[in-house]
Amino acid sequence: MPAPNTAIDSALADAIERYTQNNPKSRDQHESAMRFLPGGNTRTVLFYEPFPITLVSGEGAYVTSLDGVRYVDFLGEYTAGLFGHSDPVIRQAIDRALDGGIVLGGHTENEARLAEALSLRFPSLERLRFTNSGTEANLMAMSTARAVTGREKIMVFEGAYHGGVFTFAGESPLNAPFDFIRATYNDAEQALALASEHGDALAAIVVEPMLGAGGCIPAERPFLAALREAADRHGAILIFDEVMTSRLSPGGLQAVHEITPDMTTLGKYIGGGLTIGAFGGRGDIMGRFDPHQPGAFSHAGTFNNNILTMSAGLVAMTKVYTPQAATALTERGESLRGRLNAMARKAGAAMQFTGYGSLMTVHMHGNAIRTPQEAAKGSKPLRDLFFFDLLDHGIWLSRRGMINVSLPMGEAECAQLEAAVEEFVASRATLLA
Ligand SMILES: Cc1ncc(COP(=O)(O)O)c(C=O)c1O
């Protein structure tokens, strides 16, 4: 056990006290929600002590709480909120879809159009299918790999998150009962050795090309290249989980690294802010779902082609998040992260922002971070203090320090974040030394 750091602990206690006083309606709402929702919560990642803030609305790049506070939305719905809250093109598509009826129960034109748009964007996606979430997309991709190869084992990486039943930061008793081999992120040698050891039993290797929930830790290209090599050598299926990272270039991180997986999973923003997931890849693998073929895999899902998502997703991916928009947003995020890191360095503060493009996470130490284990070396109370201090300065962010830049943000919003971080660095200087 580390010795208690009384200075940090008492600063945090003061910050929580201020938070509690400033958000009485959220506290009451949380207490009443506890009657029917366990812990007042239906999505664990949104919960934090002493109670979470309740939001009532969003507009552009801003969200407003039940207590009437307006925040710049740097959480961006954990990357699904790429478009902000009021994109007029997406809004119009949803309105038009509502006019035409929303539960038709037949094939529709937009599902094929959205599939085409995604296939043209992401190099590995010769064919794809839709699901309702990223979790479901990964469940389908891993099940497909097991069925196609006739093998059981799936290599995953410590600290990865592939959905509610695929949590690899610590142990989760709710994980799907697959035969997982857990390897170290960014350790190419170990991955190659484990692949050789499990050789004939290895169905798939699943990897986020940048750990998202695991702390915005980018994969190194040689690591991804080693996974490609291992999969080829042993006949396993390489799956890139690009649920978060596909927004980081016109063709996702697979295009940035020029490494094409056999399968890719998508989700979050590709439905224009509505519920969605997708899995796809090589034509021969996805061809197994072709219902014309005898013995084809059956893949059901009442809402796989739901009208609102297909309509919103189509305009989101073809008219709003164009390849040019993706490139520009990535540049804006890179530049912002560069400025934040430069500011922390100049002040001699033991903190840093890792990530790529529009996605980043703060870590409370200045040493190199290539794995979640290295990221975990920072002080947790200090990261908690960062969270409450930034909320106090009108910045909405994730409790674990993830910060996401969305399309409606301009210079003013980025400047507000920079000012809030600068204030944190200055006012907490002795704690960050
Ligand atoms: C990399 C990654 N994969 C899968 C998922 C699961 O997606 P969903 O929340 O839509 O089930 C997430 C969600 O955060 C994710 O970050």
The ligand as an ORCA input file, in Angstrom:
! r2SCAN-3c Opt
* xyz 0 1
  C     -12.845     -0.520    -28.662
  C     -14.266     -0.783    -28.252
  N     -14.852     -1.909    -28.692
  C     -16.136     -2.185    -28.399
  C     -16.886     -1.339    -27.616
  C     -18.295     -1.685    -27.293
  O     -19.193     -0.881    -27.986
  P     -20.695     -0.679    -27.458
  O     -20.586      0.181    -26.239
  O     -21.410     -0.045    -28.582
  O     -21.213     -2.046    -27.118
  C     -16.306     -0.162    -27.150
  C     -17.084      0.770    -26.310
  O     -16.576      1.655    -25.671
  C     -14.963      0.115    -27.467
  O     -14.351      1.214    -27.023
*
